[in-house]
Amino acid sequence: MTDYDCWHPDHDSVTVDLIIANLMQNAATAQKTIADAVETISGARTCACKDAPRHRASSRRPPHVPEQTKKDLAPIIGKYLK
């Protein structure tokens, strides 16, 4: 819950830092929940498609990829764009 001060009895002591901390914890919990769900339902990947990002990223010649593009794509193929 990020709207912590709407019900908190000491709502005057709620700070932006506390709200942001709750938001960050909720985001981390959501990310872990999604990762756990994907791992549970996906099983072992034996198809060649699991290696597609490596081959696609390496075909782009990483030294020529703009830095902003590398930053934008880091969550997906960052480990291949070094």
C-alpha positions in Angstrom: 0.0 0.0 0.0 1.5 3.3 -1.0 -1.3 5.6 0.4 -0.1 4.8 3.9 -1.3 7.9 5.5 -4.9 7.4 4.6 -5.5 5.0 7.5 -2.4 5.2 9.6 -3.3 6.4 13.1 -0.1 8.6 13.3 -0.6 10.0 9.8 1.2 13.2 10.7 4.4 11.2 11.1 4.2 9.7 7.6 6.9 11.1 5.3 7.6 10.9 1.6 10.5 8.7 2.4 8.2 6.2 4.1 5.8 6.2 1.2 8.6 5.7 -1.3 10.1 2.9 0.8 6.7 1.2 0.8 6.4 1.7 -2.9 9.9 0.2 -3.6 9.1 -2.8 -1.4 5.9 -3.4 -3.2 7.7 -3.2 -6.6 10.3 -5.7 -5.4 7.6 -8.0 -4.2 5.8 -7.7 -7.5 8.9 -8.4 -9.5 9.7 -11.5 -7.3 6.1 -12.7 -7.7 6.2 -12.5 -11.4 9.7 -14.1 -11.7 8.5 -17.0 -9.4 5.3 -17.4 -11.5 7.2 -17.5 -14.8 9.7 -20.0 -13.4 6.9 -22.2 -12.1 4.9 -22.3 -15.2 7.6 -22.3 -17.8 9.6 -25.3 -16.9 13.0 -26.1 -18.5 13.6 -24.4 -21.8 15.0 -26.8 -24.3 14.2 -24.9 -27.5 16.7 -22.9 -29.5 14.6 -19.7 -29.0 16.1 -19.3 -25.5 19.4 -18.3 -27.2 17.8 -15.9 -29.7 18.6 -12.7 -27.7 22.3 -13.6 -27.7 22.4 -14.1 -31.4 20.3 -11.0 -32.2 22.3 -8.7 -29.9 25.6 -9.9 -31.2 24.6 -9.4 -34.8 24.1 -5.7 -34.0 27.8 -5.1 -33.2 27.6 -3.8 -29.7 30.3 -1.1 -30.1 28.0 0.6 -32.6 24.8 0.5 -30.5 24.1 3.9 -29.0 24.5 4.1 -25.3 20.9 5.2 -24.7 19.7 2.1 -26.7 21.9 -0.1 -24.5 20.5 1.4 -21.4 16.9 1.0 -22.7 17.4 -2.6 -23.6 19.5 -3.6 -20.6 16.7 -5.4 -18.8 16.1 -7.6 -21.8 19.5 -8.1 -23.5 21.9 -6.1 -21.4 24.2 -9.1 -20.7 24.7 -9.5 -24.5 25.5 -5.9 -25.2 28.7 -5.5 -23.3 
